[in-house]
Amino acid sequence: MHMRKLIQIAALPVFIFVLLFSCKKDSKQTANQDISQDVLNGIHNMGLSTQNVAKHPEGYLVEGDIVITQEDLTNSHEQQLMRIAEVEQYRTTNTVTGLPRNITIRVSSSLPSSYVTATNAAIARYNALGLRITFSRVTSGGNIVISAAPSGAGYLASSGFPSGGNPYGSVLVNRSYLDTWNANTVTSIIAHEVGHAIGFRHTDYMNRAYSCGGTPVNEGSAGVGAIHIPGTPTGPDAGSWMLACIGNGVNRPFNANDQIALNYVY
């Protein structure tokens, strides 16, 4: 069976893979366990799904691989009308400002060199597009730091959305899986999480079953939510780097619509 995972943590029938979901749900990570209604309301008001919310070292994990911090919950969010469709390119209301701008990425020294290789490859994918936002890898500091997720984490990787015009500062990777996964797949996962960090939502946020299988799940449609990017399709977009789920062995370089989306925003 070809395992698929979400960028989050969840068990799906037949196949799984959201850069955040593990093959099986840990009993300690039962959906919404110990999550207060106030937190769920805040996540809902941000236009994000309140299904399968889990606690995360940096706050709360939603939609498989998106981190929502307490600061996110307390800040007000721009309300915008959403275009509702099955699968399109979407951004949030939070993006990186001060363009043109170089974003530095550091890989924790505790991670194997394979993550440095994958990060370099992900950076090269972005920089090849000639965007107003570029990336470079550094060995100290870093606007975004890639480090290991806690032992027993139920997601493949996680990141969050920009705040105050700056990218989300952390990407956590699950070494239990990614240490042995295909190099192109790990590159695609890192590029995906960096995509969240600069303000992109899942391409299939309205119907995650498109990439994840199982029952259709709508991740939400308001608040920071999902603003349709002009010029991207209103039908299924196979291969997008921001699809919610991916399987080991899958490579997702930017497709034509991804490039339109990235050039439109940056």
C-alpha positions in Angstrom: 0.0 0.0 0.0 1.3 3.4 -0.9 1.3 5.4 2.3 0.2 9.0 2.1 0.4 11.6 4.8 -1.1 15.0 5.5 1.0 17.8 6.6 -0.8 17.2 9.8 -2.0 14.2 11.9 -4.9 12.1 11.1 -5.9 8.6 10.1 -7.6 8.2 6.8 -9.0 5.0 5.3 -7.1 3.2 2.5 -4.3 5.8 2.2 -2.9 8.6 4.2 -0.6 11.6 3.8 -1.0 15.1 4.7 2.2 16.6 5.5 0.8 16.5 9.0 -1.1 13.3 9.5 0.4 10.1 10.7 -0.7 6.7 9.7 -2.5 6.2 12.9 -4.0 8.5 15.4 -2.2 8.6 18.7 -4.7 8.2 21.6 -3.1 11.3 23.1 -4.0 13.3 20.1 -7.7 12.6 19.8 -9.5 15.3 17.7 -10.1 18.4 19.7 -9.2 16.7 23.0 -8.6 19.3 25.7 -9.1 22.2 23.2 -11.3 24.9 24.8 -14.4 26.2 23.0 -12.8 29.7 23.0 -9.8 28.4 21.1 -12.1 26.5 18.6 -14.2 29.7 18.1 -11.0 31.7 17.5 -9.8 29.1 14.9 -13.2 29.2 13.2 -13.1 33.0 13.1 -9.8 32.8 11.3 -11.5 30.8 8.6 -9.7 27.6 9.4 -11.1 24.1 10.1 -12.0 23.2 13.7 -11.9 19.5 12.8 -9.0 17.5 14.3 -7.4 20.4 16.1 -4.5 19.2 18.2 -2.1 20.8 20.7 1.3 21.6 19.2 4.5 22.9 20.9 4.0 26.3 19.3 0.2 26.5 19.8 -2.4 24.5 18.0 -2.2 22.3 14.9 -5.0 22.7 12.3 -5.7 21.3 8.9 -2.9 18.8 9.3 0.2 21.0 9.2 -0.7 24.6 10.0 0.3 26.1 13.4 -1.9 28.7 15.1 -0.3 30.5 18.0 -2.0 32.2 20.9 -1.0 35.5 19.3 -2.8 34.5 16.1 -6.0 33.9 18.1 -5.8 37.2 19.9 -5.1 39.4 16.9 -7.9 40.7 14.8 -8.1 39.4 11.2 -9.1 41.1 8.0 -12.5 39.8 6.8 -12.7 39.3 3.0 -15.2 37.6 0.8 -14.1 34.2 -0.3 -14.5 32.6 -3.7 -15.9 29.1 -3.1 -14.8 26.4 -5.5 -13.4 22.9 -5.5 -9.7 23.4 -6.0 -7.9 26.6 -6.7 -4.8 28.5 -5.6 -5.4 30.4 -2.3 -3.5 32.8 -0.2 -4.3 34.1 3.3 -4.7 37.8 4.2 -1.3 37.5 5.9 1.7 37.7 3.6 5.3 38.8 3.8 5.8 42.5 3.3 8.8 44.8 2.6 9.5 43.4 -0.9 11.8 42.8 -2.5 13.1 40.7 0.4 15.4 37.8 1.1 14.2 35.3 3.6 16.9 33.3 5.4 16.4 29.6 6.3 18.5 27.7 8.8 18.5 23.9 9.2 19.1 22.9 12.8 22.5 21.3 13.3 20.7 18.4 15.1 19.2 17.3 11.8 21.0 15.0 9.3 22.6 16.5 6.2 19.8 15.1 4.1 17.6 18.0 5.4 20.2 20.5 4.3 20.2 19.0 0.8 16.4 19.0 0.7 16.3 22.6 1.9 18.8 23.7 -0.6 16.7 22.1 -3.4 13.5 23.7 -2.1 15.2 27.1 -2.0 16.4 26.6 -5.6 12.8 25.9 -6.7 11.7 29.2 -5.3 14.7 31.2 -6.5 14.4 29.9 -10.1 11.1 31.8 -10.4 12.5 35.3 -10.2 10.1 36.4 -7.5 10.3 39.6 -5.4 10.9 37.2 -2.4 14.0 35.1 -2.5 15.5 32.6 -0.1 19.0 31.7 1.1 20.2 29.1 3.6 22.3 30.3 6.6 24.1 28.5 9.4 23.2 30.9 12.2 20.1 32.9 12.9 17.5 32.5 10.2 14.0 34.0 9.5 12.8 30.4 9.3 14.3 27.6 11.3 13.8 24.0 10.3 14.1 21.6 13.3 12.9 18.3 14.5 9.3 17.8 15.7 8.9 16.4 19.2 9.3 12.6 19.6 5.9 10.9 19.0 4.5 13.8 16.9 1.6 12.8 14.8 2.3 14.9 11.8 4.9 14.9 9.0 5.8 18.5 9.2 4.3 21.8 10.4 4.5 25.5 9.8 2.3 28.6 10.3 1.2 31.8 8.6 3.1 35.2 8.4 2.6 37.7 11.2 3.5 41.4 11.1 4.7 41.1 7.6 7.3 38.5 8.5 7.2 34.8 7.6 6.3 32.2 10.2 9.6 31.4 11.9 9.5 27.7 12.4 9.2 24.5 10.4 9.1 21.2 12.4 9.8 17.9 10.6 9.0 14.4 11.8 12.2 12.4 11.6 10.4 9.2 12.3 9.2 9.4 8.7 11.2 11.9 6.8 14.7 10.6 7.7 14.0 7.7 5.4 11.6 9.2 2.8 12.5 10.0 -0.8 14.6 13.1 -1.2 12.3 14.7 -3.7 9.4 14.1 -1.4 11.2 15.7 1.5 12.1 18.7 -0.8 8.4 19.0 -1.8 7.4 18.9 1.9 9.8 21.6 2.9 8.8 23.8 0.0 5.1 23.2 1.0 5.8 24.3 4.6 7.7 27.3 3.5 4.6 28.1 1.3 2.5 28.2 4.4 5.2 30.4 6.1 4.8 33.0 3.4 1.0 32.9 3.4 -0.3 30.2 1.1 -3.2 27.9 2.0 -3.8 24.3 0.8 -4.8 24.3 -2.9 -7.5 21.8 -2.1 -8.7 23.5 1.2 -12.3 23.2 0.1 -12.1 19.5 -0.5 -9.0 17.8 1.0 -10.3 14.4 -0.2 -8.8 15.5 -3.6 -5.3 14.8 -2.4 -5.9 12.9 0.8 -8.7 10.5 -0.1 -11.5 9.6 2.3 -14.5 11.8 3.1 -14.4 15.4 1.7 -13.3 17.9 4.4 -13.8 21.6 4.0 -11.1 23.5 5.9 -13.0 26.7 6.2 -13.8 29.8 4.2 -13.5 33.1 6.1 -11.3 35.3 8.2 -7.6 35.0 7.3 -9.0 32.3 5.1 -8.6 31.6 1.4 -8.5 34.4 -1.1 -8.6 33.1 -4.6 -5.6 34.1 -6.7 -6.6 35.4 -10.1 -5.4 33.4 -13.0 -5.5 30.0 -11.3 -8.0 27.3 -12.2 -11.4 26.7 -10.6 -11.1 22.9 -11.3 -8.8 20.3 -9.8 -5.1 21.2 -10.0 -3.1 18.0 -9.9 0.4 18.2 -8.6 0.2 21.6 -6.9 2.9 22.1 -4.3 0.2 23.2 -1.8 -2.0 20.2 -2.0 -2.8 19.0 1.5 -1.5 15.5 1.2 1.4 13.7 -0.4 2.8 10.2 -0.5 6.4 9.0 -0.2 8.0 8.9 -3.6 5.9 11.8 -4.9 7.7 14.9 -6.3 5.8 18.2 -6.5 7.9 20.9 -8.2 5.9 24.1 -8.9 3.4 23.4 -11.7 2.2 26.2 -14.1 -0.6 27.3 -11.8 1.7 27.4 -8.7 4.0 29.7 -10.7 1.1 32.0 -11.5 0.1 32.1 -7.9 3.6 32.8 -6.6 4.2 35.5 -9.2 0.9 37.1 -8.4 1.6 37.4 -4.7 5.4 37.9 -4.8 
